[in-house]
Amino acid sequence: MKVQNITDIEGFFKVVDECKGKVELVTGEGDRLNLKSKLSQYVSMANIFSNGEIPELEVIAYEKEDIDKLIKFMLDGGNN
């Protein structure tokens, strides 16, 4: 799924942490980073989110419940 215009990065990672299954970020080069790993979260924030906003990225979640959580976060604008 494509994720766009997330300004609440901390809230986004909180939702990712609450997910039961694996959640991955697909980089522009096609690499997949495990977003449940704190190290991957810090690397992602440093490299991709340096301007304080996530313009667009591709996230893969493998559990329907997790996909629903991420979609709810995006629809609520990060106001969970």
C-alpha positions in Angstrom: 0.0 0.0 0.0 1.1 3.5 -0.7 1.4 5.8 2.3 1.3 9.6 1.7 1.8 12.8 3.6 2.3 11.5 7.1 3.3 14.3 9.4 2.9 12.4 12.7 5.9 10.1 12.2 6.0 9.1 15.9 2.3 8.1 15.7 3.0 6.2 12.5 5.7 4.1 14.2 3.5 3.6 17.2 0.8 2.0 14.9 3.6 -0.1 13.3 4.7 -1.3 16.7 1.2 -2.3 17.6 0.9 -4.5 14.5 1.0 -8.3 15.1 2.8 -9.3 11.9 5.6 -8.1 9.8 5.5 -4.6 8.4 8.0 -3.6 5.7 9.0 -0.4 4.0 10.0 -0.8 0.3 12.8 1.6 -0.5 13.2 3.3 -3.9 15.8 0.7 -4.7 13.4 -2.2 -4.0 14.9 -3.2 -0.7 12.6 -4.1 2.2 13.2 -2.8 5.7 11.5 -4.4 8.7 9.7 -1.4 10.2 9.1 -3.2 13.5 12.9 -3.1 14.0 13.9 0.0 16.0 17.2 0.2 14.1 15.3 0.2 10.8 12.9 2.9 12.1 15.9 5.1 13.1 17.6 4.6 9.7 14.3 5.3 7.9 13.8 8.5 9.8 17.3 9.7 9.2 17.3 8.9 5.5 13.8 9.3 4.3 12.0 11.5 6.7 14.7 14.2 7.3 12.3 17.0 6.3 9.8 16.1 9.0 7.2 14.6 6.6 6.7 11.4 4.8 5.7 12.4 1.2 5.1 8.9 -0.1 6.4 5.4 0.6 5.3 1.9 0.0 4.5 -0.2 3.1 3.7 -3.9 3.1 1.8 -5.5 5.9 1.0 -9.2 5.9 -1.9 -9.5 8.3 -5.3 -8.1 7.5 -5.7 -6.7 11.0 -2.4 -4.8 10.6 -3.5 -3.4 7.2 -6.7 -2.2 8.8 -4.7 -0.4 11.5 -2.5 1.3 9.0 -5.4 2.4 6.8 -7.3 3.7 9.9 -4.2 5.7 10.9 -4.0 7.2 7.4 -7.7 8.0 7.2 -7.6 9.6 10.6 -4.7 11.8 9.5 -2.6 10.4 12.4 -5.0 11.5 15.0 -5.5 8.2 16.8 
